[in-house]
Amino acid sequence: MRSRGILMLLIAVIAGLAAVFLGARWMQGQSDTEGRIAVANVEIAIGSKITPEMVRMAAWPATSIPGGAFKDPGKLVDRVLLVSMQRGEPIIEARLAPVGTKGGLSALVPEGKRAMTVRVNDVIGVAGFALPGTFVDVMVNTQSEGAKSNDRDNTISKIVLERILVMAVAQEADRDTTKPKVVTAVTLELTPEEAELLDLARSVGTLSLVLRNQTDPKSADTVGATKAELLGLKAKVEEAKKPTPEVAKRRTVRRAKPVTVIAPPPATPPAPRGPCVEVIRGLNRVTECF
């Protein structure tokens, strides 16, 4: 029994040593396949300039290191983020503005685009649902061409800009938030031509933002809505303007048919009479001729 116990003890010691050896080999293999990359140490807002305290080095599997990752945190100092980042996310080149870019909203404006701010309220701003990262159409309410300033009958509402990206609301540009927020100003991303149209539109009428689906690229080709169309008068006016088919109104003149007058046959001349005698018969008097 004693020898058997010693044998079992030796087997346990050998198994333990084998487990330690295999574990060390596995850990060594893991260390050979791991790398260290820079990740966000805290939550970083969009447009922020990176400081040393915002970055830390973290172990990352060598086979899964994303392209553009940084192995030197010093290269990230003073770089500006184009997106907001959560703690622990790897910082890569695609998420950064070009070197030398200053922080703030100007870093988010793409090349060839402009940022323009318009004044809004709870209604114009779609009850606060026009958030950074959403797309809107811009509609203007104004007077039609040639109408007098006080002529309300010639008012027209027309969509003048479509699928415009909202860059910021008030002083916030965070695109991760989904909670509605009523603000007094909205900043839009525009081309130079669109910026000119928007500036003209807000000077000639009242602006409204129309929230649209982010995945809908279709254009709404509209001609604008007028007061006549709103009240249902447009269809009646167009119907009245349509040319009516010409119907010839001819009066039928009835002419009297020619009547053939047939002359009566000439009267037969009475036969010559002989001497006549007046005969009185009672109260009657009769003339008889012979």
Secondary structure, 3 states (H helix, E strand, C coil): CHHHHHHHHHHHHHHHHHHHHHHHHHHHHHHHCEEEEEEECCCECCCCECCHHHEEEEEEEHHHCCCCECCCHHHHCCCEECCCECCCCECEHHHECCCCCCCCHHHHCCCCCEEEEEECCCCCCHHHCCCCCCEEEEEEEEECCCCCCCCHHHEEEEEEEEEEEEEEECCECCCCCCCCCCCCEEEEEECHHHHHHHHHHHHHCEEEEEEECCCCCCCCCCCCEEHHHHCCHHHHHHHHHCCCCCCCCCCCCCCCCCCCCCCCCCCCCCCCCCCEEEEEECCEEEEEEC
